[in-house]
């Protein structure tokens, strides 16, 4: 390997890249899981039409290459010291490309894209879907197999790749032609990066990414023939699904000067879960970034939800499969950014102090619903709103109401999770940019009556993908070793809960009026 010179062995590192919704970041990790070098660049969204959200594949590729080179340079090490590469990506963003030339047929269609909203609506109310739900209900009644119950509860949403892919197949002539000639590749960001990093050698994804597309059957652990037939999607264009920890091939030496083994590919929320060492059944992580994602480890069985929790494959390493159930709230960071743009405050760091500067929100309620309400209300037509404004309302009251709404949504998601999974919660870890707000963290701990642990670095997706890659190369030996490397910045203990079961009493009336405000915001955009 050339790292053995004069009997002196150079230190080796794990490289990890996280392609998020707003940025691409790369970290170089040492054996202690300390970040030795880092580099970040922005992801530039394109809005070609109202409701359309895209990313230029070429710009994404250039961004990926530049952060890898930048982080290695920042660490002051050489590419040949990198033992393995891990990749974590935003979920549900996809493109299709020419199998021979690798040229994309269209831009990436983002998970935030709404172009298929009408299609979703007509499908969900179609006779075909009603018939399918009816048939699978009967099958569940006869067999008691959970996968039939899951199928009977399918509600398509624009966040699923399936329906946006169906849209793309009917709108892009080139794609139809390539399918006819068996020359079309489909892929989410991870698959497309692998294809490019290996110069077209590898057309693969992993179980965590596949299970996040709405095209995958988590019960059978394969692409769903049912969804394929239903939406006329040819399964031939889909990538092969491999383990999360797997040797995916090596980067072509022309890209970084040396060939680097790619040892993990992972969807971002699942990667954050791994980075938080939530390896046990009942472990929960809450990532609070652009949106809030709350995930619980449900062990080796997928969870069938009645109220909109999504069953995902967390990771598959060797023969070990771990499933998660996930609830999400779309507008956490969005609401805070919006308030900042309105100049309700200048620096996000001061929001916690502003919220604490008043003893309550003076009866003001904020409904954080810029892109509809997710579980448990599941209303895409809800609007964002302030209610209960008075002449005495100040900026601090508004800021406090926004912060409270984030904690209230956390409480809602937590309660669905408890009620639905019936799994005793063992620990709760929080991460993501918004988790740096002490007011939101403390209020969440008070409302759910549980202690929350927050890591020193909020960006957990990068670490999770690095952990899986490092386990694959023997850089780290066991999950126990990873737990010892975990850093905690702060523990939030619930106040005013003597037994830990009775959350903060003073908030009950405030929560009730907030829930009333939510119901009033529902079905606002009731366009025919």
N, C-alpha and C positions, 0 to 999 in steps of 0.2 A: 504493500500500500504506500510505501515511501514515507510513512510517518515515523518509521524507526530509523533515526539517524544518530550515529555515534552513541548508540544504546539509549538515546533519549526519546521517550515516546511522547508525541504531542497530545495535548488534551483534545478530546472529541466532544461534539455538541449535537443537539437535536434542533432541527429547524422546523418552525410551524407557521403556516399562513392561514389567516382567517379572512375570508371574503364576506364581509357583512353587507348591510343594506346601504350604509353611508360611507364606509371606508374599507380598505384592504390593509391589513396590518401583518407584519412578519416579526416573530421573536426568535432569537437564538437562545436556547436554554442550556445551562450546564447541568452537571450531575445533581446539584442541590435544587434544581428546578428554578434557579435564579435567572432573571432575564439579563443576558450579557450584551445583547445588541437588539435594537428595534428600529423599524422603519414603517411609516404609514403613508398612504396616499388616499385621496378621495375617490369614491365611486360617483360618477356623474350620471344622474338619471336623465333620460330624454322623455319629453312629453309631446310626441308627434301630433296627437289629437286629444281632445278632452277625454279623460278616463283611461288613456293609454299610457303605460309606464314601461320604458324600455332601457336597455343598457347596450352600448356598442361593444360587441365581442372583442374587437381589435383593441379598444381602449382598455378593456378589462385585462386582456392578455399582457399588454405593455405594462399596466399597473402591477400585475402579479410579478413579472420579471424584475421590475425596478425595486419593489420592496424587498425581494429576496436578496438582490445584490446589495441594496442599501443597508439591510440589517446585518449582513455578514461583514460589510465594511465597518459599520458602527461598532461591531463587537471586536474589531481589530484581529479577526482570525481569517483563515483561508478556506476556500470552498472544500478543499480536500479533507478538512477537519470535521466536515458535516457527516454524521453517521447515518442520518435518515431524515426524511421529510414527511411531515403530517399536514393534511389539508382539511380545514373546516370551512363550510360554506353556508350562506343563506339558503333557505329551502324554497323549493317551488318555482324558481326562476329557471327558464329553459330556452334552448334554441334547437334548430335542426340544421344539419350540414351535409355536404357532399362527402360520401364515404371515401372516394378516390382522392379528391383534391383537399379536403378538410375545410373548404370555404363555406361559411354559414349562409343559409338561404334567407335569413332575416335576423334582426337584432334579437337579443335576449328579451323575452317577455317576462316582466317582473312579477313576483308574487303579489305585488300591490296593484297590478293592472286590473281594470274593471271592464275591459272590452267585451268579456263574455257574460256580463251581468244579465242581459236579456235572454241569452241562451240558457243560463242557469235557471232563470225564472221559468222559462217554458218547459225545460226538462223536468224540474221539480214538480210541476203540476201536470205533466204529461200522462197519458193513459199507460204508456210503457212503464214508467216509474211506479205508478200506482199498482199496476199488475205485478211488477217485480216484488214490490213490498208485500203485496198480498200473498204471493206464492211462497216467498221466503218465510213469512210469518207462519204459514201452515207447516212448512218444512221444520221450522224451529219447534213448533208445537209437537210434531211427530218425533223428531230426533233429539230435541233438547241440545243441539249443537250450537254453541255460542256464535259461530261464524254466520249462521242463518239469521240469528237475532240481529247481529251487526248489519247484515245486508238489508234486513227489513227496516232498519233505522237510517239508511243512507239518505243524506240530504246533500246534494252537490253544492259546492260554494266556489266563488271565483278564486279562492286561495289554492284550491286543488289544481294541479297541473292538468288533470284529465280533460276538463271542459275547455281550458284555454288552448290545449293542444288540438282538440276537436275543431275549435275556431280556426287555428292556424292551418290545419289540413284543408279546410274548405275555402280559405281565402288566399293561400299562396300557391299559384299554379306550379312553380318550380318544385315545390315539396311533393305535390301529387305526382308529377312526372318522375321524380327521383324514386318515389315509392314503387311506381310501376316498373322501374328499371332495377329495383332492389339496390339502390345506391343512396339510401337516406339513413342518416344516423340521428337519433334523438338523444338529448342529454340535458341534465341539469348542470349547473356550473362546474361541479366536481368532475363530471364525466367529460365535459368539453376540455377542461384543463388537462386531465389525464391524457386525452387524445393528442393534445398539442405538445405536452411535455415528452411524450414517447414517440413523437412524429408519426402519429396514426397507427401505432402498433396495438394500442389498447382501447377498447370500447367497453368500459366497465363502470359500474357504480357500486356503492356498498348498501347493506341492508338499512342503515339509519336513513340515508337519503332516499332510497327507493320507497320506504314506508311513509315518507312525508309527501309523496306525490298524489295520493288518492288513486293511483293506478296499481297499487300493490295489495296483495292479500296477506295480511300479517298472520292469519291463522294457518295458511298453507305455506307461508314463506316463499311466495313466488309472485310474478306479475299476474294480475287478476284477469282471467279469461272472460269473466262476467262483464267487467267494466269495458274491456276491449270490444266485446260483441255489442254491448249496449250503445257505445259511442262510435262504433266502426273505427276503432284505432288498431292499426296493424301491429301486432306484438313483435314483428320482425325488425322494427326500427329501434326497439328498446335495448339498452345495454345489458350485458351479463351482470348478475348481482353476486358480489363477493363479500367475504367477511370484512368487518370494519378494520380489524388488524390483519393485514394481508400484504404480501409483497406484490404491489401493483405494477412492477416494472421499474426501470430507472430512467432518470431524465436523460434525454439525448445530450451527449457531451458538447455538442455545438452551442447549447443554451447557456450553461454556467461554466463551461471550460472543463468541468469534470462531470462524471455521471453520478447522480445522487439517487439512492434507492428511495422509492415512495412507499412508506410503510403504514400509512393510515389515511383514510378518507372518511369524513364524518359530517353529518348535518350539524349546524351550529348549536341548537338547543341541546341536542344529545351530547355534543362535545363539552358544553358548559357543565352538564350533569356529571360527566366523567372527570372533568377538571376539578369539580367540587368534591370528588371522591364519594359520590352518592351511590355506592356499590351495593348497599343492603336494601332489602324489601322495606318499604315505608320511609326511605330517605327521600326528602323533598328538596328541590332547588327552585328558587324564584329568580329569574333573570328579568331585570327591569331596564330595558333600553328604549328603543323606539316604541315597542309594545312591551307588555308584561307576559312572560311565559312561565307558568307554574307546572312543574313536572314531578310526578311521583313514581318511584321505582316499584313496579308491580311484580317483579320477579320473572319467572320463566313462563308466565301466561299473559296473553294480551287481555286488556280490560274492555268489556263491552259496555258502552256508556248509553244512558237514556237521556242525558241532558247536555250533550255537546262536548264531552271530553273526548280527545282524539287518541285512539290506541296507536302507539308508535313502537318500532323496534329501537331500543336505546342503542344497543351495539351487539355485534356478534363477534366474539373472539374465540377461536378454536371452536369447540362444540357448544360453548356457553352463550346462550341467548338471553338478553335482559330486555324486558318490555317496559315501556313507560305509558302513563296516561297523562295527557296534557290539556290544560285549560289556558286560554289566552285572552288578553284584553288589548285591543289594538293601539290605544292612543295614550300611552304613558309619557314617553319622551316628547311626543308630538304636542301634547297639551302644555308641557313646560316650555318648549321652544316657542309655541304660539304666544304664551304669556310674556316671554322675553321680547319677542318681536313687537309686542304692544307696549313695551317699556314699563311693565308692571314691576320689573326689577332689572338690574343691569348684569349681574353675575349670578349664575345658578347657585354658587356657594352661599349667597346671602339669603336664599329662600327659606332655609331652615330657621335662621334667626328671625326673619320677618314673620313666619308662621307662629313662632314662640312669643313674638312681641305683643300679640293680643291673646286674651284668655280663651276666646272661641271665635267662630267665624260670623258671629252676630246674625245667625239665622240664614246665612247665604249658603246655597248648595250649588255645586258645579257638577254637571254631567259630562264626563269625558268621552264624547261619542262623535269624533270627527269622521270616523269611518264606520258608523253603526255600532250596535252593541253585540258582543259575542256572548258566550255561555254565561249565565243560564237563560238570558232573555232572548238571545239570537234574533235581533231585529236590525237588518241592514238599513232600515228606513228611519232609524232614530236620529235625532239631531243633538249636537252639543249645545249646552245651555247653562246660563246662570239663572238661578231663581232665588227669590227672597231678598232682592236688593232694596236698600232703604237709603234715605238721605244721609244716615250716619255711617254707611258702608265706606271703608277706606281701602286703599291698595292692599294693606296687610291682611284685611279680611278676605279679599279676593284670592290672594296668594294662598292663604291658609285653606280656603275652600278647595282650591285646586289640589293642594298637597293631600288634604283629607280624602278627596275623591279617589286618589291613587291607592291609599291605604284601604278605603272601603271596598274597592274592586278586589284588592288582595284578599280581604276577608271573605268576599263572595266566592271567589275561586276556591279558597281554602275549604269553605264549608261544603261546596259541591263535591270536592275531592274526598272529604271525610265521609260524606253521606253515601257517595256512590261506590267507593272502592272498598269500604269497610276494612281498610288496612290500618293498623295502629301506626301513627307517625313516629319515626324514631329520631330524626333530626331535620332541621330546616337551615339551608344555606342560601344566602342572597348574593347576587352579583349584578353586573351591568351598571352603566353610568348613573342611573337615578338612585341606585342603592347607596350612593355617597351622601344622600340627604338624611341626616339623623332624625329629623322630625317624622318623615314618612316611615322610617325603620322602627322608631320607638312606638309610633301609633299602631303600626301593623302588629308588633309584638304584643301590645296591650290588648288589641281587639281580638286576636286569636288565642291569647293566653299561652303563648309558647316562646321560648327563647330563640333568637335568630343569630346565626354566625355570619359575619361578613369578612371576606378575604382581604389581604392587603392590596392586591391588584384586582380591579373589577373585570378585566377582560379574561374570562374563563374559557372561551371557546378555543383560543389558541393553545392554552395549557392542556385542555382535554385531548386535542388532536396530537399534541406532543407526547403526552403520557402514553397514548395507544401506540404511537410509532416507537417510542423508547422501550416499551414492553416487548415489542416485536423484534427489536435488534439486540435485546439483552442489556441495553443501556441502563434500564431499571429492571429489577428482577421480579418483583411481586407487587400486588395492589397494596399490601401492608406497608411496603417501603414508600409507596406514593402517599399514603395517609400521613406518614411521618414528615413528608416534605411540605404538607399543607400549611399555609400561613393564615392566621386569623388576625384581622386588624381590630375588630371590636365585636363584643357579644352584647346583644340587646335583650335585657330581661323584662318580662311583662310586669307592669306596675299594677297595684290594686287588684291582683288576682290571688287571693290567699291559697286556693287549692290549685290554681292554674286552670281550673275548668270554667270559672266564671269571669269572662273578660270584663274589661272596663265598663262599669255600670253607667257612668255619666254620659257615655256616648250613645246609649240606646235611643233616646229621643232624636238625637242628631242623625243617627243612621236611618231611623224611620222616616224622617222628613226627606232625607237624601233618596231613599227608595221611592218615595212618592214623586220626587222630582224626576227620577228616572222613568217612571211609568208615564209621566206627562210628556216626556221628550220622545216617547215611542211613536212610531208610525207618522212622523212629522212630514216626511217627504212622500206624501201619498199620491204620487203622480199615477194616473191610470196606465 
